Amino acid sequence: MTTATETVSTYLRPINAEGLQAFAEKGRNNPTARGTNKVHTVHQGQFRSLSYVGNHQAVVVDEPPHLFGEDTAPAPGEIALSGLGGCLAVGITAIATSKQVRLSKLEIFLEADIGNPAAWGAGGAKMESAQMGFQNIRVKVLIEGDAPREELDAIVAQANFYSPVANTMRNPIPFTIALVD
């Protein structure tokens, strides 16, 4: 007696497709609309700090011992990459939802080359601004769902193109810093 094998797929928890459509319509009607992200960072000593975002638990940032930290939390660059990964995941999920593609797996692997020969400006090598920070960011996406690979690839490409965080990292933006009055 032969029995058929049944493949069971579980999908990631979906977002509200109707809410997404309403949000997209709002953007089409007012493409110049902007929101504001706010973070309050409190330094604790050495290189450990707590960043408060809304009513969430603090995001802890530290440096590894070779950079004079205690390695109690991710380094600032790792936090920046996690923001990029999260933003790409949001975009991929939104685009998949708009195309009625159900995702069963989404993992994003990020790495970036960064150096600090300037020692944060505390007497290290003299450098130009463009020579510091991430010099190369590499992202790999593991995605599975009920669409062919070509469509999943197009979803990832579209998410990359429209990612606010990816575009912040890719494109020069105005940046100001000043002491509190």
N, C-alpha and C positions, 0 to 999 in steps of 0.2 A: 504494500500500500504506500503510495507516494503522498506526502503532505506538502502543501505550498508553504513557502517561507514568506512571512509578511514583514515588510520593513516599516518600522514605526519611527517617525521623526517627531521630535519635540522642538517647538519653536520658542525663541526668546519672547519674553513678555512684550506685547505690542504697545505702541503708543496710541493715543486717541486720534484716529485718522480724520474725523470731522473737525476736531480742534486744530489739527495741523492745517487743514484746508482753510479754516477761518483765519489763522495766523498768516498764511500765505496771501490770502486776499487782502488782508490789512497791509501787508508789505507792498503789494501791487498798487494799492490805492495811495500809499504814502511812502515812496521809496527813499525819502531823505530822513525818515524817522530814526532816532538813535536812542538807546538806553544808556545807562551808566552802571558799570561794575564798580563796587567799592570794597576795599579791603583795609583793615586797620592792623598794622604790624607792630608788635611790642617786643623789643629785644630783651632777652633774659640774662645775657652774659656770654662770654666766649663768643661763639658764633651761632648760638641757639636763639631762635625767635618764634613767636606765636603770631600767626596771622588769623584775624577774625573776619569771617565773611557771614553777614546776616546773623541768623540764630544758630548756626552750625557750630560744631566743636572746632576748636582752633586747629589750623593746619600748622604742624610743627616743621620747622626747617632747621637744619644743622649742617655742619661740614664734617667730613671724615677726619680721622686723626692726622693724616699726612698734610691736611690743610688747617690744623690747629683746632678742630672741632672735637666733639665727643661721639660723633656718629650715632646720635640718638634718634635721628630722623633723616629723611632724604635731603640732599643738597639742593640749593636754589635751582640749578640747572635741571636737576631731575624733576623738580616740581613743575618747572616750565614745560618740560617734555610731557609730563602727565597731563597738563592742561591741554596740550596739543592733541594727545591721544584721546582725551575725553571729548574734545570738540569734534574730532574726526568721527568718533563713534556716534555722537549725536547726529551729525550730518548724514552719515551712512544710514542710520536708522530712519531718519526723516525721509530721505530720498527713496529708500526701499519701501517705506510705508506708502509714499505718494505713488509709487509704481506697482503697488499691491504685491510686492515680493515679501514673503515671510522668511526671516532669517532664523537659522538654527544655531549658528555659531558666528561670533564676531570677536576677534582678538587682534590687537594692534601692538606691534613690536616697534619701539622707537629707540634710536641711538643717535648721538650727536658728538662730534669732535669739538672739544673745548679745552682751552689752556688758560693759564693765569700767570704768564711770565712777568706781567706788570705788578704782581702781588697786590691786586686791587688798587693800584696807584700809590702804594705805600713804599716806594723806593725800588721797585723792580725795574724791568726793562721799560724803556720809553717806547710806547706803542701808539698807533693811530686807532681811533675808535673802531674802524672797520676790521682791524686785526684782532679784536677781542670779541669774546662771546662765541656763540656757536659758529663754526666755520663750515660745517657740513651736517645736515640732518638727513637721516635715512629712516624711512618708515616702510614696514612690511605689514600687510593686512591679511589675516586668515579669516576668510568669510565663506559661509556656507548658507544655502537657502534653497528655495524652490524655484530658482531661475538658473539658466545656463551661465557658465563661467564668463562669457562675453558680456552679459547683462550685469553680472556682479562687478566685473571690472569697470564698466561704464558708471555704475553707481559710486564706486570708490573714487574714480577720476572726478566725477561731478562734486562729490563731497570735498575733495581736496581743493578744487577750484573755488568753491563758495565758503570754505572754512574761515570764520573770522580770526581764529587763533593762527592758523597757517598763514593767512594773509598778513597778519600783524608781524609774524616772524619773517616773512618774505619781502615785505615792502617797507621802505622807510616811512616813518610817521612822525608828526610833531611830538616832541617830548619835552616837558618842562619839569624842573625840580626847584624848590625854594623852601626856605625855612618857614614854619608856621608863624603867623603874625601874633 
